[in-house]
Amino acid sequence: MRNEKLIQALGNCINHCNYCADACLDEENVKMMVDCIRLDRVCAEACAALNQILATNFKDVQGLVDYCKRVCIACAEECGKHDHQHCKDCAKACRECVEACDAYAA
């Protein structure tokens, strides 16, 4: 199934973004983590929407795939600015999701 790899990458990204956002709230300087938390939340929501729509086999999804890719790139860049392990793991999951979006579009 063409959607399978992307659905797996989306699920992984959702989990890492939600975990990262929550872990950021426990960091000492939460104000420094605001952009990270916000992007984590938006990225998880965008990935969740695409994940749900892909599960329906609806064909007109490329616009949402492109949007999801842009949000994942932004989230990976923001998380990549931080040294916390949860941010590094999230950035990696976002980059893998970008690759899966590219592969889906190919």
N, C-alpha and C positions, 0 to 999 in steps of 0.2 A: 504494500500500500504506500502510495506516494507521501501521504501525510504522516506516516508513523514516526520517522526520524524527527520531524519538526515537532510533533506532539510531545515526544519524549524530551526534546530540548526545552520546549516551552514549560513543561511541568517542572523540570530541574531549575529553570530560571525563576519561576514563580516561587518555588520553595526557598531558594537562596535569597531572593529579594525580600521576601517576608521575614526570613530569619535575620537578615542584615538590618532591616529597618528596626526590628525589635531590639537587636543587640546594640544598635547605635543609641537607643534610648538609655542604655545602661552605661554609656561612656561618660567619662568625667566632664568633658566639655561638650555637652549636648548641642549648644549653639553652633559649634563648629560642624556638627553633623546634620544640620537642617536640610541642606541641599541633597545630601545623600539619602536621608530618610524620605524626602519628598519624591526623588527619582525612583527609589526602591518601590514605593507604593504605586506610582504611576506605571512603572515597568511591569510589576506583578499584575496590575489590572489589565493592561494592554495585552500581555501574554495570556492571561486567563480568558479574555474575550476571544482572541484568535484561537486558543485551544478549544473552546466550546464550539465555535463556528466550524472549525476543521472537522470536528467529530460528527457534524451533520452531513458532510460531503457536499456542502454548498460550494459551487464553483467560483463565484465572483468574490475572491478573497485577496487578490493581489494588493489592493490598496491598503488593506489592514496588515498584510505581511510587511509591506514597505514601511508603514507607520511603526509597527512593532520593532522592526530592525532599527529605525532611527532612535527610538526610545531606549532600546538595548545598548546601542552605541553610546548614547549620552550617559546612561547608568554605569556602563563599564568605565567610561572616562572619569566620572565622578568618584566611583568606588576606588578606582586606581590611584586616586590622590591620597588615600588613607593607608596607614600601615597595619590596621587591625586585620586579623585573619579573616573575620567574617566579610570584610570589604573585599579582600583579595579573592576569596572564594566566590563572592557574588560577581565580581568583575569577570572572572573566568567563565562562570555560567552564562553571563550576558554575551560574552564573545562567542561562546559555543552556540548560543541561540542565533546570533547574527549569521554565523556560518550555515546553520540549518535553514535560516530564511533565504540566504543566497542559493543554497542547494535546491530548495523548493522552487524558487523562481526560475532556475536554469532549465 
